[in-house]
Amino acid sequence: MKLYASGEDYLEAVLVLQRKQGMVRSVDLARHMGFSKPSISHAVGGLKNGGFLIVDDDGFLHLTAIGQEVAEKIYERHRFFMEQLVAAGVDLETAEQEACRIEHAISDTSFRKLKEKVQGTD
């Protein structure tokens, strides 16, 4: 299944919420992302069908191995670009919004090379 930026954002949000509060339900995701429950339900259904998420009998969301991999990758990029933008003097709100766009647009190779360059490990 082709995963679009919005799907990556949902997976990243599940990861962040799991780290913050442990168990995550769709209502938590809706609150965190500022979307309606029907929108979240539709997205969760698509991610479930794509093999990225499972929903247990109690309604808790769990990332599958591939969902976890995608979420970790996106979250790593997000944190990296946020840090770089803030360090460059961009205000936090703008850095947050722009990091969210950049994290989806950059290729794996370019991200790796940029990260190595910034960290001085090239």
C-alpha positions in Angstrom: 0.0 0.0 0.0 1.3 3.5 -0.9 1.6 5.6 2.2 1.1 9.3 1.8 2.3 12.1 4.0 -1.0 12.2 5.9 -0.7 8.5 6.7 2.9 9.1 7.9 1.7 11.9 10.1 -0.9 9.6 11.7 1.7 6.9 12.4 4.1 9.5 13.8 1.3 10.8 16.1 0.5 7.3 17.3 4.2 6.8 18.1 4.5 10.2 20.0 1.3 9.5 22.0 2.5 5.9 22.8 5.7 7.4 24.2 3.8 10.0 26.1 0.9 8.1 27.6 1.4 4.4 26.8 -1.8 3.2 25.3 -3.5 5.2 22.5 -7.1 5.2 21.3 -8.6 6.9 18.3 -10.1 9.6 20.5 -6.6 10.5 21.7 -5.4 10.7 18.2 -8.3 13.0 17.2 -7.5 15.3 20.2 -3.8 15.3 19.5 -4.1 16.0 15.8 -7.1 18.3 16.0 -9.2 16.2 13.6 -12.7 14.9 13.9 -13.4 11.4 15.1 -14.9 10.3 11.7 -11.7 11.5 10.0 -9.5 9.6 12.4 -11.7 6.5 12.0 -11.3 6.6 8.2 -7.5 7.1 8.5 -7.2 4.3 11.1 -9.2 2.0 8.8 -6.8 2.7 5.9 -3.7 2.2 8.0 -5.1 -1.0 9.4 -5.9 -2.3 6.0 -2.4 -1.3 4.8 -0.9 -3.4 7.6 0.6 -0.4 9.5 -1.7 -0.5 12.5 -3.8 -2.9 14.5 -6.7 -2.1 16.8 -7.2 -4.5 19.7 -10.5 -5.6 21.2 -10.4 -2.7 23.7 -9.9 -0.1 20.9 -6.3 0.6 21.5 -4.1 1.4 18.5 -0.8 -0.5 18.1 1.8 0.0 15.4 2.8 -3.1 13.4 6.5 -3.7 12.7 6.3 -1.8 9.4 4.1 0.9 11.0 6.7 1.3 13.8 9.5 1.5 11.2 7.7 4.3 9.2 6.8 6.2 12.4 10.3 6.1 13.7 11.7 7.3 10.4 9.3 10.2 10.1 9.7 11.2 13.8 13.5 11.1 13.5 13.3 13.4 10.5 10.8 15.7 12.2 13.0 16.1 15.3 16.1 16.7 13.2 14.6 19.4 11.0 12.9 21.0 14.0 16.3 21.2 15.8 18.1 22.6 12.8 15.4 25.2 12.0 15.2 26.4 15.7 19.0 26.5 15.8 19.0 28.7 12.7 16.7 31.1 14.5 13.3 30.1 13.1 10.5 30.5 15.7 9.2 27.3 17.2 5.7 27.4 15.6 7.1 28.0 12.1 9.8 25.4 12.6 7.2 22.8 13.6 5.1 23.4 10.6 8.0 23.5 8.1 9.7 20.4 9.7 6.4 18.5 9.1 6.5 19.4 5.4 10.2 18.7 4.9 10.2 15.3 6.7 8.0 13.9 3.9 9.6 15.5 0.9 13.3 14.6 1.4 14.6 11.2 0.1 16.3 8.7 2.4 19.6 9.3 0.8 19.5 13.1 1.0 18.3 12.9 4.6 21.1 10.6 5.6 23.8 12.7 3.8 22.5 15.9 5.4 22.3 14.4 8.8 25.9 13.0 8.5 27.1 16.5 7.3 25.5 18.3 10.2 26.7 15.7 12.7 30.2 15.8 11.2 30.2 12.0 10.4 30.7 12.3 6.7 
